[in-house]
């Protein structure tokens, strides 16, 4: 698997499943997007799943149980929203070593319940198993979408690329925790980054804007801005140019990057764990779209354009000196 790589593995599995099940008329969106979409009795159901593993996604010593429960559901809600769907219900699968305290499990579910209550979705159960390799959490979220789902595929030449929030803060938070930086709680700028990593905020409030504007494509940023922009570009067969000077690098990110010895721009481009939305929208509507989001408390910035068609999809970066170069990087499991 290490030799094959994550992308080729996913492509191989998608091709096989698409060949067998993709012809079913109930499947509106099958493989290769943030979530699957099925039409059942005229209702468009959106379905997604995510898994987190101890020592792959988090460390037990710096990930409180409450935050793990919160994040486990939040990351799947983000997938539903990226499809233009309204999340409705969730299930959680929890793998435990058996050495955890009952209080730990209670706190985990308190975090998950808290997020579900704040976003108006139902947590309806799940599964528990013994895990000899450490904590494991799988989350399934079901949603519904009115009208057509928003897919990664659909970005058009001339579109503006808009991102919500401030990319890179969550990755900076990860490194603050990983490097065991002291006094985080006493420094608000650093604490903000840690909170962004531990408790991402799925952008459910953006749903009205996503459906009120002619959004051509969207994806949630989980593995890094560049790699997820590449996924959108590949699905849409276009070239995306990101304006590096326009990336929203917050003061919190800059401060945290200095503390952990990382480059703020690199964290913003490839750090991952942001769970923000990346949207392709006609350029004439971009400013109005950003203002509509800001009016409800969601930061939004135009950071690039769809510049040309491209058979395989490509992401370029316009540097501060005006030169353009290919961008690469982001998280992959293999």
N, C-alpha and C positions, 0 to 999 in steps of 0.2 A: 504493500500500500504506500509506503514511503516513496518508492520508486515511481509508482503510478501518479501520485499527487491527488489533491482533493478535487480540483476542477475536472480532470479526466474521469475520476471516479463518479462524480455527480453526473457528468455528461453520459457516461456509460449506463448508469442506472436509469436516467431519464429516458434515454433512447429505448431501453427495454420496456419500461412501464408505459411509455407513450404508444409503443407499437401494440401493446395488449389492451390497454384501457382508454387510450386517448381518443379512440373512435366513438366512444359512448357519447350520445347526444346530450347527456346531462352535464358533461364536463365543459364548462365555459373557460376555465383557466386550469390547466393541468400542471405539468412539471415546469420548473425553471423560473418561478416567480416567488414573491414573498409568502404567498399563501395559495391554496387551491380554491377554486370557486365552482360550486355545483348549482344547477337549477333544479329545484325540487318543487313541483306543483306551483310553478311561477315565482317561487322565492329564491333569491340568489344567496346561497349559504357560503360563507368564507371560513376556511379551516386551516389552522397552522399548528406546528409543534416545534418546541425547542428543548434542548437538553443542556444542562450544566453539570460539570464534573469537578469534584474536589481536586486541586492541584493542576487542573487544566484551565479552569475558568476563575477559580478563587482559591484562597487558602483559609482553612478553618480558623486559624488564629487571628485573622484580621477581617473576617466577614461575619458580622453578628447574625444570629439566626433570623431576627426580624427583617433585616435587610435582604437576606437571601430569599426569604419568602416573598417579599415585595418584588424583587428583581425578577424572580422566576416567572411571575405572571406578566410583569411589565414588558419584558422583551417580546413576548408573544402577542400582546395587545398591539405593540408597535407594528408588527407585521400586518395585522388586520387593518389598522388605520392606513398604512401605506397602500393598501388595495382600495381605499375609499370605503371600507366597511366599518360598521358600528359593532364593536365587540359586545357580545351578549352573555356568554357563559364560559367558564374555565374548569378544567380538570388538572389535578396535580399528581404526578407519580413521584414518590419519595423513597430513595434508597438509603438505609441507615446501617451503620456498622453494628448497632445494638448497644454500643457503649455510651450513646448520647443520653443525657438526662431527659426526663419528661418535660422539664421546664424548657429545654432547648426546642423540642418539637412544638410545644405550645407557642413559643415565641416565633418560630418559623411560620406557623399558620396565622398568628396574629398579624404578621407582616403581609402575608398574602391577602388576608381578609381586609386589612386596612386599605390596600390598593384597590381591591375589587369594590369596596364600598365607595371610595372616592371617585371611581370611574363608572359606577353604576352597573357593574356586571355581577353575575352570580358565580360563586364558587360552589360547585355541585358534587365535590368528592374527588376520587382518583384511585390511587393504588399505593400500597406500602410494601416494601420488600427488604430483605437483608442484603446489604452490599458489602462484600469483604474487601473492596478496594477503596472505600471511602464514601463520602456523601455523594449522592447523585439525585438530580431533580429533573423531571420532564414535565413540561407544561403544554397543555392543549387548550387552545382558545377557539371558540366558535363565534362567528359574527354574521351579520346580514348586510348586504349592500343594495341600495336602491338604484335602479338603472344599471348602467354598465360599470364593471369593475375598472379600476385604474391599474394598468399593468406597467411593468418595466419597459415593455415594448411600446413604442408610440412616439418617442421624442423625434422632433422634426427639425430640419435645417432652419435656422432663424430663431429657434426657441431660446429663451433665457433659462439658465440653471439657477434655481433658488434653493437655499438651505435654511432650515429652521435652527434656532438655538446657536450654540457656540461649540464648534467641533474641537476636539482635542482635550477638553477638560476632563472627561472620564478617563482617558488614557493617562493623563497626568496624575489623576487620583489613584489609579492602579499603581503607578511607580512610587508615589508617596507611601502607599501601604507596603509595597514589596520591599522597599528600602528601609522600612520601619523608621521613617522620619518622625522625630519627636516634636511635641508641642503643636501638632496639627490643630487640635481643638481650640487653641488660643489664637490662631491666625485665620481670620475669616476667608481670606483668599484661598488658602490651602484647603480649608474645610469644605469650601464650595466644590472643589474638584473631587474630593473624596465622596461627597454626597452625590455628585453626578455619576460616579462609578457605582456606588452601592445602591442608589435609589433613582434610576433613570425615570424620567417623566414621559410616558407615552403621549403623543400629541393628539389625544382624542378631541381636543378643542378645535383642531384644524379641519375637522370633517366638513363643516359647513362651507368653509372657503374652498376646500378641494372640489366640492360639487357645485359651487356658485361660479367658479371660473373655468375656462376651457383648458384644464390640465391635460397634457398629452401623455405624460408618464410620471411615475413616482416609484421610489424605493426607500426603505428605511436603512439608515447607516448603522450597520452592526459590526462589520469587519474593517472599516476604515473608509474615509471619503473617497480615496482614489479607487480602491478595489470595487466599491459599490457603484461609483460612477462608471467604471469599466463594465460592470454587469448591465447597467442601463444602456450604455453605448453599444455593447455587443448585441443585446436583445433588439435594439432599435436600428442597428447597422448604421451608426453615425459616428462622427468625430466630435468629441466634447473638448472645449478649451476652458480650463479653469484659470481665472485671473488671480494669481497668488497674492497680489496687492490688495485684493478685495475680500480675502478670507477673514472672517470675524474672529480674530485672535484676542480673547479676553485678557484683562489684566490678571485674572486668576490663573489662566493658563501660563502666561509669561512668568509669573512669580513661581509657580510650581515647577515649571521647566528648569528654571535656574537652580532651584533647590535640589532637584534630582539629577542634574547634569544632562538634560536632554534638550534638543532643539524644539522650540515651540511650534515652528512651522511643520516640522516632520511629524510631531504628535498630531497636529490638526489634519494632516494629509493621510496618515497611515495608522494612527493609534487605535481606532475602533472603539467599540462599546458606547458610542454616542446615543444611538437609538433616536436620532433626529431624522427628519424627512428631507429627501433630495427630490426636487420636483422640476420637470421640464414644462414650461408654459410659454405661450406666444409672447415675444418680447414686449409688444405694446401693452400687455396686461400685467407685466411683472411688477411694476411699481405699485399698482393698485392692489395686487395680490399680497405683496409684502405689507402694505399699510393695513389691509384687512386683518392680517394675522397679528400685527403689532397692536391693533386696537383691542384685541382680546388677550393681550399679554404674552403672545408668542413671538419672540424675536425672529426676524426673517431677513435674509440678505441675498441679493443677486450676486453670484460669484462666478458666472461664466456663461457661455453660449454653446449652442449646437452649431458648429461651423460648416460641416460638410457631411456628405454620405461617406460611409466606410464599410466595406464588406464584412469585416471582422469586428468592428468597433474599436475605438481608440480614445485615449484620454491624454491630452497635452496640457502643459502648464505654461502660461505666459509669465515669465520671470519679471523681477522688478526692473531689469534693464531693457525689457521689451522683447528679449529673445524667447523662443518657444522650444520646449523640449518635452520628450515623452515622460509621463509620470507612471511609476509603478510602486507596488508595495501595499501591504495590508495583511491581515491575519488569515492564515490558512492552517488547517489542522494537520495536513500532510505536505 
